[in-house]
Each structure stands twice: as structure tokens, then as C-alpha cells.
């Protein structure tokens, strides 16, 4: 199973989503062709509903750079610095594929591409990747790290997934800071 994703951000944030779950949410709540991110921004209650349903897990602000997104236990974290842990986040996985992408994925939502992501990997840009996660409902704790070992980007996010019968409750408008201190450029 693939448990490590490498994502290059060109937009200031990461979104985690199962493409089947997000697509079903979009079909149920948006008009065909409606801009997903614009709708979530214009109607915060709808964005909150998508998060509460486990359809999308937004992580921002995050600086443009390369990041490792991994299921905890698959990248050695001894020697790395953990900067934060955000617990209790809801995530629904139906397809077994969890996409990690920059915000462009929801700015220019392409359902066909993401619904057939593994078959279309050769078409993907560096701003998205995936990990495999068993289908289920999860309470996710996200740990932010710097100093991760090579060959991975040194900063990233570990996903601690706890299967649960019910998605955890979130507060409307709940906001977390996922920013990590980035290493200074080499001289």
C-alpha cells in the first residue's frame, strides 16, 4: 500500500479528500459547473458542512514548497521536530484513495480526473499525490513536522487515522493554523 505522498504547493494550502466522497458532496450541493472553492468561500456554512461530512479536510495557510503527507508510522519521525497536533478532524474514505493536493484542486475541480486518479497518474502535476487508506470513517489527528529524513521533503504532515463509527463533531468555522516554520535557504 502507498502511505506517503509528496506534494508541491503552488497555492497556499493542502486539501485532503477521497474523490468519490467529495464528488458525491459536490453533486448533492452544487449546480453543475459551479466553482467549488468560490462556493465554499461565498457560503461558509456549505464549506463547514463539507468538512463536517468528512468530504474535504482543508489545511492552510501553508507556504508554497514541497511537503511530505504520510500515514503515521510510514516515515521515521525520530529526529524530526513536531510543531503541532490538530485532533478530532472528520474524514470519510469510500474509495481507498486519499488525495493530498494544493488548493488548486478545489479551485478548478476536475471530477473526472480525480475520480480516475490512479489510472491518470501520468497526467498529474506535482501539486497532488495520494495515499491508500482503507474505506471507513476516521477521526484524524494531523501532526506538523520539520526535519523529516531524506529522501522526503523535510517538512510535512503525519496523518494519525483512528477508525470510528461516527465522524467527530467540529465547530462551525473552526480554524486551525497548519503553517510550519520553513528552513532557511542554503547559502
NORKAHU-V224705 format. One record per run of one state. SS is the DSSP state (hx for helix, st for strand, lp for the rest). FROM is the first residue (numbers start at 1). TO is the last residue. If there is no record, write none. Layout:
# NORKAHU-V224705
[[SS | FROM | TO] [SS | FROM | TO]]
This chain:
# NORKAHU-V224705
[[lp | 1 | 3] [st | 4 | 8] [lp | 9 | 13] [st | 14 | 17] [lp | 18 | 18] [hx | 19 | 29] [lp | 30 | 35] [hx | 36 | 42] [lp | 43 | 43] [hx | 44 | 52] [lp | 53 | 56] [st | 57 | 59] [lp | 60 | 65] [st | 66 | 71] [lp | 72 | 80] [st | 81 | 93] [lp | 94 | 96] [st | 97 | 102] [lp | 103 | 103] [hx | 104 | 107] [lp | 108 | 110] [hx | 111 | 115] [lp | 116 | 117] [hx | 118 | 123] [lp | 124 | 127] [st | 128 | 132] [lp | 133 | 135] [st | 136 | 146] [lp | 147 | 155] [st | 156 | 163] [lp | 164 | 187]]
